[in-house]
Amino acid sequence: MDFRRFSKTAALATMGIVITASSAFAFTAKSSTALNVRSGPGTGYNIVDALYTGEKVNVNKCTKSRKWCYVTHSGPDGWVAAKYLKRVGGHKPKPTPTPYPSDPDITFGFQFGSGGSSFTFGFSTDDGYTTPYEPKPHKAKICFYSNAYYKGKKACVDAGTNNRLLSPKWNDRISSIKVIGDASVTVCKHKNYKGICRTIDNDIPKLGFRLNDEISSFKSYRY
């Protein structure tokens, strides 16, 4: 037996399996809402871009938890919340019931030999990613208050809502903000999202002096 030839064949077979597994996973999806794109798989990572509702992206891989997927599109690429992605065309992956089973390994094996003797070689690999889990979306809202500490007049909008210029009742009159569920909001001092802007993904009981009673436009997102 020529073990050098065998090793080369096995190595090529291994490479082929890895490439096939990666290529088979990639698919096209669209965002079901305005959605933040982050530098890593979690809300603690920086926001690098945002998808608009219905924007198509290429899904390259997802975490084992099925919560985050890495996407590429016509803008900075990054990680988005998988539950707001909907596969375009083909079979829609079914949600996996809790508890989630471990991801199946990809296995490969071959046998060669003649007569009564044979030699079998096999291996398995796990690329660490799986099809995104798509549970029902949670409530995601942004609530604005005219006074600090969530007092005074109140107005709530669903995540994904944008406003280039607030009405006179709210323009330059927001002092505190609550973020409910899987949401974040970018607030700006001037209309059309200009001037000083700040992205908020947690409750703010009292806005700083640069934005307190100075907000004129906002964009909100789901994770």
N, C-alpha and C positions, 0 to 999 in steps of 0.2 A: 504493500500500500504506500502511495506517495503522500505522506502527511503534510508536506508543504502545499501540495495542490489542494488537499482536503481543507487546510486552514484558510487558504485564499477563498475557496468556494463558500465556506461557512461565514467568513467575514463579509463577503458580498451579499450573501443571503440575509445576514443581519441588517446590513445597510438597506437592503430592499424592503424589509419589513418595516423599519423605522420610517422610511420615506412614505411608504404606502399608508401607514397608520396616520401620519400627519396630513397627507393629501386628502385622505378619505374624510377627515374630520372637518376641514374648512368648508364653510357654506356662507351664503348671503342671507342677511337678516335686515330688518328695518326697526327703527326705534318707535315704540308705541307712544312716546311722549318726549318733550324736551328733556334731554338727559346729559348729565355731566360726564365728561371723559377725564379719567384720573391717571396719574403717573404710576399707580400701583393698584392692586386688588383690595381696596378698602377705602373707607371714608376719611382715613387719616392721611391719605396721599393728596398731593396738590392737584387742583383742577387745571388741566392743560388745554381743554377745548370743551365744546358742547355740541350735541346732536340736536337737530330740530325734529319735530314730530314727523315721522314717515321717512326720515333719511335712511338710505341704504348703506350698509357697511359690510365688510368681509370679516367674519368671525374666524379667528385663527386657532384659538384655544380657550379653555375655561378651567377654572380651579376645580379641585376635587370636591369642594363644598357646593359646587354648582351655583354659586352666588355671583361670581364675577367672570367676565369674558374679555379677552384682548381683541380689539377690533382695529382694522385699518380702514381709512376713508380719505376723502379729499380734505385733509387737515391734519393736525397733530394726532398721531395714533395713541391708543392707550386702553385703559380698562374701564368697563362700564358694568352696571348692575344687570345681570343676566335676565332677571324677571321682566325687564322692560324691552327685551329683544324678541321679535317674532320672526321665525324663519320664513323666507320668501320662496314659495314653490316647494314641491316635494312633500315628503311626509313630515308632519310636525311632531317633534319628540314628545313623548308622554312624560308627565311628571313621575318621578320615582317616589314611591311611598316611604314615609319615615318609619324605622330608621333606614338610612341609605345603605345599601350593600357596598362593599368595597368594589372599586373599579375592576372589571375583568382584565386579566392579562392577555396579551396577544401571544399565541403560541405558534411554534413552527418546528417541524421535525422531518427528517428524511432517513431512509434506510438504504444501505447498499451492501452488496456481497453476492456470493454465488454459492451454489451447492447448499450444504447444511450450515455454513457459517455466515454470519452477517454482523454488521456493526451499525448501531443506531445512534444518531446525534440529535439533540433537541435543545431548545432554549425558549425562554419567554421574556417578554419585555412589557413595560407599562409606561406609556408616555406621560402619565400624571395628569391627564386632562380627560374631560368627558363632555357629553352633550349638556347644555345648560338646563337647569331646572326652572320651570316656569309656574310658580304658584300664583294665586290670585293677588293682584296688586293691593298694597295696603293704602290706607288713607294718607295723603300727603298734601299738606296745606301750609300756607304762610298767612299769619295774622298780624296786621299792623294796628298800632294803638297811638292815639293822639297825645297821650301823656306817658311819662316814665312808669316803669313797674306795671305795665299792662293795664293801665287805667285810662279813663276817658273814652272817646269814641273808638269803635273797633270795626275793622273790615278784614275779611278773610278771603283768600283766593286759592284755587286749586293749583298745585305745583304744575308748572308748564305754562302758566299765564304770564304774559308780558304786557308792559304798559309804557309807551314812549313818553307820555306826558300825563301826570296825574290830574284828576279833576281839581277845581279850586278848593273843594272841601278837604282834600288830602295833600295837595301840593305844598311842600315846605311845612308840613304839619305832623310828621311822624316822629315819635320819640322813643318807642320801644317796639320790638318785634318778637313774635313767637314762631318757631319752626316746628311743625307737627308731622311726625312720620318721616318717610324717606324723601326729604326735600331739602333744598337750599335756595337762596335768593341772592342775586347781585343787585344792590341798590346804588344809585348814582345821584350826584348832586344836581346835575342839569338834565334837561330833556334829551331824548334820543341817546340815552346811556352815555352821556359825556360828563366831563368834570371828574371829581373824586368819586371813585367807585369802591365798594367793598362787598366781598362775597361772604355770606353768613349761612352756616349750617347748624347753628344752635341758638337757643333763646338769648336775646339781648335785652335785659331789663332797662338799660339806659344807654342810648346811643352817645358816642363821643361828640365833642363840640363841633367837629367838622361836618357831621351829618345830622345831628339833632335838629329837627325842624328845618332840614335843608334838602330833603329827598324829593326829586321831581320825576324819576323814572326807575323802573326795575325790570329784571328778568328773573323768573323762577324756574327751578328744575327739579326733576326727580333724580335720585342717586343714579 
